[in-house]
Every structure is written in structure tokens, then in C-alpha cells.
Amino acid sequence: MTAVPDTTVVVPSIGRASLGALLDSLDRMEGATPPVVVVDDRPAGAPLTVDHPFARVVRSGGRGPAAARNRGRREARTTWVTFLDDDVVVTPDWITRLALDLAGAPDDVVAIQGRVRVPLPADRRPRDAERSTASLETARWITADMTVRRAALRQVGGFDERFRRAYREDADLALRLGAVGRLAVGNREVLHPLRTDDDWFSVRQQRGNADDVLMRRLHGPDWRQRAEAPLGRRPQHLATVALAMTAGAAAVAGRPRVAAIAGAGWLASTAEFAARRILPGPRDRREVVEMLTTSVLIPPAATRHWLAGVWRHRSVPPVRRPLPAAVLVDRDGTLVHDVPYNGDPAQVRPLDGARDALDRLRAAGLPVAVISNQSGVSRGLLTMDQ
């Protein structure tokens, strides 16, 4: 039997049926189950009930998954906090591999991501929604299975609760954690079921464009490279909408040639987008109709949410890097002019700006200490008192 790793499992949930499957898989693991905190993120109603003695339920008031994870991590008293989504299931050896991931983590590692596996259908090509779910296998720093040092979470302030959807709140946390330590990938694995029953998910998914604007405001224009988050088709969607608007405006203004050219451009762009989504799939009637319909709706939806994000987040200040725990400074050549083997207080002359720098550090609430190797003591050239 593997010893229970020093972690608390936090699961935000809005009461989906998949939560029971996750808790059942935790119960069936080959080893003891760590404490589990299920965070009921529904705004109202009777509290969730779970039929598993290792799990307890707290409420977060329906403020989104970021706030729910913060609520859960405040309940933890362990060194690590492991976040799981409520629509995954753990493998039988998950707890054993988690223990190995944590035991082998160097001190500078602040987070360890688990691996996500999405089983695709074996008898046909995957649909568009299924391919979208399968992309989780290569996504970085997602909280489907992410273990973070509790001290690091406290240092960076936890999840940013301005991210109200399950989108980009994980990338935002990863970028802030990267300022205080390293992020690693472990060897444990969870299974994520396919999304198969939501024909309009791809349109609603475009709300994430507003969160992308928030990420840029917080982390700067290079946030995608640092978070390993590809841009996607937003530039093409903007161009498609611009062509549609140009065609409409030209038609109203009585310029049919311009309207025809812009309309043809819109049609070609939309057809290319639809074909790109249809060809990898099963190409049955249901899929083709859905792809044609949503390929018309997605560009304006993406553009509308992006513009809404630009307006909503126009005044968001950039992320300030977290402060260190303390500042340790050398003495000679750093605080004072270097006088070799100095034992005479009269020869101590502070460097220009040293006093101001120390005052600024103290004003920021940072502990400051001097660490100075005085080899002259061991050589007998001066005493400890000197």
C-alpha cells in the first residue's frame, strides 16, 4: 500500500453527474485516498451531498471555478493541493503515481501537472466537439489535474477570480507561479470523457475571447508564448466579420460591385472554415449541418466577445510579480565600500544609494539580512568583535 501523499484534493463542481464517477474512481484506487474537498459552486439550492466518507462539501456561492478552487484550497492544511475537474476519472494507480510525483519534486518545483488522456471512438472519426476535448491531451497547465504547493498558492494569491469561466484561469495561475518557481509535468494520468451531447458548445466557447483580452492586459502581449497557448483563428474571424459588414454596408449604399466582392470573400472564408472542420470528422448529416451552421455563427460570436473583453478589461492593471520572502545582501562592495579585512568602524563608508535601497525594501515589508563571509576572522587578521 502506498502512503497517502501530503496533499488535499479540491474538486469544484456545479453538481454534474460526472462528479459521482470521479469520487467512485477515487474510492476504487489502489491505495488510501487523501482528503477530498468538493466545492459546491452553485449559487443557491440544497447543498450537494456525497456518499463517500473521505469527501466533504463546502460552498462557494456560484462565483465560478476560480473562486471555487480558492475556497477549497483554504480548507487544506497539507503541503500540496491537488485540483481535479469534476468531469475526469482517475486511473487505479493514480494515487501511487501522485505520491511518486510529489516525492521526487525538487524544492524549486511549485506545481506538477498530471497527464490527461481522452479516449476517442474506435469505430469512426471524431466529431468537432470530440476533437476539441481531445486537445486537452496536449494542453499545458490545465487544472483537470494540477498539484500546487500550498505555500506557492498563498504567495501568488491563488486563482484570479475575475476569470468567471473554466477558461484561462489555469494559464493565468501558471504564469504567476512561474515567477516564484518551476512547473513540471508528472507521470500520473486521468481520463477525460468526450463531449458528445452539446451541438452549440463551439459557439458558446467563443466567450473565451474576452478572457484572452484579460490575459493580455495582465501578462502583456507575449503571454501566449509563455503560456504555450496558440492564437487560434481570431484574426480570420475578424476578417470574416469585416467582409460581411462591408458587403452589407455597400449594399445599403448602392454599390453592388463592392457588395458582391465583399460577399464573395465572406462566403469563401466561411466555406474554408467549415471545410476545415468537416473534413477531419465523420461527415455524416448531423455533423455537416452542425458545422455549416456554427461556422456561420462562430466568427461574429468570437468578434463580439473579443470586443466586449476589450471594453470590459480596458482598465485592468498588469500583474505585479510576487515579492520574495526576504532579501539577503552581501556586505563589502554591496552595502559598504570594500576595505580588505576591515576591523575599524571608522573606515566603514556606505555605498551611494545603499541606504535608500534598504529603506525601499523595508517599506515594501520585506525582511532584510546581511550574509557576509569574513575570512579574515579565520586567518587571525581581525576578531569577531571587530
PANU-569440 format. One record per residue (C-alpha): z negated, y negated, x negated. Coordinates in nm, 3 decimals. Layout:
Z/Y/X;
...
//
This chain:
0.000/0.000/0.000;
0.092/-0.345/-0.129;
-0.187/-0.601/-0.143;
-0.142/-0.879/0.111;
0.019/-1.175/-0.072;
-0.168/-1.505/-0.075;
0.040/-1.664/0.200;
0.029/-1.765/0.565;
0.339/-1.706/0.779;
0.433/-2.000/1.005;
0.679/-1.945/1.290;
0.787/-2.240/1.509;
0.907/-2.126/1.850;
1.015/-2.252/2.190;
0.937/-1.916/2.345;
1.264/-1.735/2.289;
1.268/-1.361/2.349;
1.360/-1.312/1.983;
1.003/-1.411/1.886;
0.879/-1.073/2.009;
1.132/-0.892/1.793;
1.017/-1.084/1.485;
0.648/-1.011/1.550;
0.729/-0.644/1.612;
0.912/-0.628/1.278;
0.612/-0.785/1.102;
0.391/-0.524/1.267;
0.613/-0.237/1.150;
0.632/-0.341/0.785;
0.537/-0.100/0.508;
0.215/-0.278/0.417;
-0.053/-0.507/0.551;
0.055/-0.814/0.747;
-0.056/-1.159/0.628;
-0.199/-1.408/0.880;
0.068/-1.544/1.114;
0.057/-1.882/1.292;
0.302/-1.913/1.582;
0.357/-2.279/1.670;
0.442/-2.328/2.035;
0.685/-2.620/2.023;
0.739/-2.655/2.396;
0.637/-2.994/2.541;
0.445/-2.851/2.836;
0.368/-2.539/3.035;
0.137/-2.247/2.982;
0.080/-2.168/2.616;
0.267/-1.883/2.453;
0.091/-1.551/2.441;
0.148/-1.298/2.164;
0.044/-0.937/2.180;
-0.024/-0.896/1.810;
-0.375/-0.927/1.662;
-0.252/-1.068/1.330;
-0.093/-1.371/1.503;
-0.247/-1.674/1.668;
-0.083/-1.958/1.859;
-0.119/-2.334/1.816;
0.073/-2.609/1.996;
0.274/-2.898/1.853;
0.383/-3.085/2.166;
0.757/-3.025/2.164;
0.839/-3.267/1.882;
1.091/-3.045/1.706;
1.082/-2.775/1.436;
0.988/-3.012/1.151;
0.676/-3.129/1.333;
0.600/-2.771/1.439;
0.614/-2.646/1.079;
0.384/-2.929/0.972;
0.141/-2.829/1.245;
0.147/-2.470/1.126;
0.109/-2.541/0.755;
-0.204/-2.747/0.826;
-0.361/-2.429/0.962;
-0.301/-2.246/0.633;
-0.567/-2.205/0.365;
-0.361/-1.985/0.135;
-0.183/-2.079/-0.187;
0.159/-2.030/-0.030;
0.304/-2.096/0.317;
0.596/-1.882/0.435;
0.820/-2.028/0.706;
1.020/-1.790/0.924;
1.252/-1.877/1.211;
1.175/-1.706/1.539;
1.523/-1.551/1.563;
1.508/-1.336/1.247;
1.352/-0.996/1.185;
1.204/-0.885/0.854;
1.305/-0.567/0.676;
1.050/-0.284/0.638;
0.989/-0.369/0.271;
0.979/-0.745/0.327;
0.608/-0.786/0.253;
0.637/-0.577/-0.065;
0.924/-0.788/-0.193;
0.749/-1.109/-0.091;
0.444/-1.006/-0.293;
0.668/-0.942/-0.595;
0.844/-1.278/-0.549;
0.512/-1.462/-0.549;
0.353/-1.262/-0.828;
0.648/-1.332/-1.056;
0.672/-1.704/-0.980;
0.607/-1.934/-1.280;
0.370/-2.225/-1.225;
0.656/-2.475/-1.203;
0.822/-2.293/-0.911;
0.722/-2.470/-0.589;
0.939/-2.279/-0.339;
1.112/-1.942/-0.314;
1.389/-1.881/-0.061;
1.439/-1.539/0.090;
1.783/-1.389/0.143;
1.941/-1.385/0.488;
2.173/-1.106/0.599;
2.386/-1.140/0.913;
2.531/-0.808/1.038;
2.889/-0.868/1.157;
3.063/-0.649/1.417;
3.232/-0.345/1.262;
3.492/-0.291/1.537;
3.660/-0.634/1.545;
3.695/-0.964/1.367;
3.400/-1.201/1.415;
3.426/-1.487/1.662;
3.390/-1.851/1.559;
3.022/-1.867/1.659;
2.957/-1.544/1.473;
3.122/-1.677/1.158;
2.907/-1.987/1.188;
2.594/-1.771/1.198;
2.720/-1.560/0.906;
2.742/-1.875/0.692;
2.361/-1.860/0.674;
2.402/-1.586/0.413;
2.524/-1.840/0.158;
2.329/-2.146/0.278;
2.074/-2.293/0.038;
1.715/-2.386/0.110;
1.713/-2.287/0.476;
1.380/-2.220/0.645;
1.492/-1.895/0.807;
1.276/-1.751/0.526;
1.124/-2.001/0.282;
0.791/-1.978/0.098;
0.643/-2.301/-0.043;
0.328/-2.376/-0.239;
0.083/-2.544/-0.003;
-0.014/-2.795/-0.274;
0.352/-2.895/-0.314;
0.389/-2.941/0.062;
0.086/-3.166/0.059;
0.221/-3.360/-0.239;
0.556/-3.440/-0.075;
0.411/-3.493/0.271;
0.554/-3.183/0.438;
0.860/-3.189/0.662;
1.009/-3.521/0.772;
0.952/-3.531/1.148;
1.240/-3.772/1.205;
1.459/-3.461/1.193;
1.411/-3.351/1.554;
1.656/-3.059/1.546;
1.673/-2.746/1.335;
1.924/-2.910/1.104;
1.887/-3.077/0.761;
1.506/-3.085/0.778;
1.514/-2.795/0.532;
1.760/-2.966/0.293;
1.553/-3.284/0.305;
1.239/-3.091/0.212;
1.421/-2.909/-0.068;
1.536/-3.236/-0.228;
1.184/-3.377/-0.217;
1.033/-3.056/-0.352;
1.288/-3.060/-0.633;
1.126/-3.381/-0.757;
0.796/-3.202/-0.821;
0.907/-2.854/-0.933;
1.172/-2.582/-0.927;
1.313/-2.397/-0.629;
1.401/-2.031/-0.674;
1.567/-1.751/-0.478;
1.367/-1.432/-0.421;
1.463/-1.072/-0.352;
1.319/-1.024/-0.005;
1.551/-1.014/0.295;
1.553/-1.096/0.664;
1.814/-1.009/0.924;
1.960/-1.279/1.147;
2.127/-1.166/1.470;
2.466/-1.302/1.571;
2.508/-1.584/1.819;
2.739/-1.442/2.084;
2.648/-1.588/2.424;
2.699/-1.964/2.381;
3.057/-2.083/2.429;
2.970/-2.451/2.378;
2.748/-2.423/2.072;
3.018/-2.559/1.841;
3.035/-2.884/2.042;
2.658/-2.933/2.059;
2.640/-2.853/1.688;
2.811/-3.186/1.619;
2.479/-3.364/1.683;
2.402/-3.275/1.323;
2.637/-3.553/1.210;
2.361/-3.803/1.293;
2.121/-3.611/1.070;
2.375/-3.626/0.788;
2.359/-4.005/0.812;
1.979/-3.987/0.785;
2.013/-3.767/0.476;
2.242/-4.022/0.311;
2.001/-4.305/0.392;
1.708/-4.111/0.249;
1.864/-3.947/-0.056;
2.171/-4.150/-0.149;
2.546/-4.077/-0.147;
2.516/-3.774/-0.378;
2.277/-3.584/-0.152;
2.538/-3.322/-0.061;
2.595/-3.222/-0.420;
2.222/-3.198/-0.490;
2.151/-3.008/-0.167;
2.463/-2.791/-0.205;
2.576/-2.894/0.145;
2.957/-2.914/0.185;
3.104/-3.209/0.373;
3.299/-3.011/0.631;
3.570/-3.169/0.847;
3.416/-3.502/0.945;
3.688/-3.707/0.766;
3.957/-3.510/0.952;
3.768/-3.556/1.281;
3.752/-3.932/1.224;
4.128/-3.939/1.157;
4.199/-3.733/1.470;
3.996/-3.971/1.688;
4.165/-4.271/1.528;
4.507/-4.126/1.613;
4.402/-4.064/1.975;
4.267/-4.418/2.012;
4.580/-4.565/1.853;
4.802/-4.369/2.091;
4.603/-4.486/2.392;
4.593/-4.848/2.282;
4.966/-4.850/2.203;
5.048/-4.702/2.544;
4.843/-4.971/2.719;
5.007/-5.242/2.506;
5.353/-5.123/2.599;
5.452/-4.988/2.258;
5.576/-4.639/2.343;
5.717/-4.562/1.996;
5.381/-4.624/1.827;
5.207/-4.432/2.105;
5.442/-4.136/2.060;
5.396/-4.125/1.682;
5.017/-4.151/1.704;
5.008/-3.898/1.987;
5.214/-3.653/1.785;
4.977/-3.699/1.494;
4.678/-3.630/1.721;
4.846/-3.319/1.860;
4.932/-3.187/1.512;
4.580/-3.249/1.382;
4.421/-3.081/1.685;
4.659/-2.785/1.666;
4.587/-2.738/1.295;
4.213/-2.742/1.364;
4.246/-2.492/1.649;
4.469/-2.260/1.446;
4.224/-2.268/1.157;
3.953/-2.144/1.396;
4.166/-1.897/1.595;
4.342/-1.706/1.315;
4.032/-1.551/1.149;
3.893/-1.435/1.485;
3.969/-1.155/1.730;
4.235/-1.372/1.904;
4.152/-1.237/2.247;
4.197/-1.453/2.556;
3.835/-1.567/2.572;
3.832/-1.676/2.209;
4.168/-1.852/2.219;
4.077/-2.053/2.533;
3.740/-2.149/2.388;
3.888/-2.254/2.053;
4.162/-2.464/2.216;
3.914/-2.639/2.444;
3.646/-2.704/2.184;
3.899/-2.810/1.921;
3.990/-3.099/2.151;
3.623/-3.188/2.215;
3.474/-3.150/1.868;
3.640/-3.448/1.689;
3.520/-3.710/1.942;
3.178/-3.543/1.964;
3.140/-3.544/1.585;
3.252/-3.906/1.562;
3.024/-4.022/1.843;
2.716/-3.858/1.690;
2.803/-3.990/1.342;
2.837/-4.345/1.473;
2.513/-4.308/1.669;
2.341/-4.196/1.348;
2.481/-4.493/1.155;
2.328/-4.728/1.411;
2.002/-4.540/1.465;
1.923/-4.497/1.095;
2.057/-4.832/0.971;
1.714/-4.948/0.851;
1.576/-4.624/0.707;
1.447/-4.685/0.351;
1.530/-4.438/0.072;
1.288/-4.162/-0.018;
1.037/-4.266/-0.281;
0.979/-3.997/-0.536;
0.629/-3.848/-0.506;
0.366/-3.966/-0.751;
0.244/-3.734/-1.026;
-0.112/-3.601/-1.014;
-0.212/-3.801/-1.323;
-0.069/-3.981/-1.627;
-0.171/-3.867/-1.976;
-0.086/-4.104/-2.261;
-0.087/-4.085/-2.637;
-0.286/-4.349/-2.826;
-0.127/-4.453/-3.157;
0.216/-4.608/-3.111;
0.180/-4.588/-2.733;
-0.125/-4.793/-2.639;
-0.206/-4.948/-2.979;
-0.018/-5.016/-3.299;
-0.025/-4.713/-3.527;
-0.266/-4.759/-3.819;
-0.282/-4.424/-4.004;
-0.627/-4.264/-3.987;
-0.780/-4.579/-3.840;
-1.157/-4.577/-3.807;
-1.205/-4.954/-3.791;
-1.219/-5.114/-3.444;
-1.115/-5.447/-3.597;
-0.771/-5.302/-3.672;
-0.705/-5.194/-3.313;
-0.422/-5.408/-3.169;
-0.281/-5.319/-2.827;
0.095/-5.294/-2.794;
0.264/-5.563/-2.587;
0.274/-5.454/-2.220;
0.028/-5.166/-2.260;
-0.246/-5.335/-2.059;
-0.002/-5.428/-1.782;
0.134/-5.073/-1.768;
-0.215/-4.925/-1.736;
-0.307/-5.177/-1.466;
0.004/-5.082/-1.268;
-0.076/-4.711/-1.294;
-0.433/-4.767/-1.178;
-0.317/-4.992/-0.894;
-0.098/-4.705/-0.775;
-0.409/-4.487/-0.754;
-0.316/-4.267/-1.050;
-0.580/-4.122/-1.280;
-0.507/-4.216/-1.642;
-0.637/-4.042/-1.955;
-0.576/-4.063/-2.329;
-0.496/-3.748/-2.526;
-0.476/-3.820/-2.898;
-0.462/-3.574/-3.186;
-0.673/-3.734/-3.464;
-0.601/-3.508/-3.760;
-0.794/-3.750/-3.987;
-1.117/-3.606/-3.847;
-1.039/-3.257/-3.972;
-0.923/-3.399/-4.306;
-1.251/-3.584/-4.355;
-1.086/-3.927/-4.360;
-1.290/-4.056/-4.063;
-1.572/-3.938/-3.842;
-1.575/-3.863/-3.469;
-1.782/-4.175/-3.410;
-1.527/-4.387/-3.597;
//
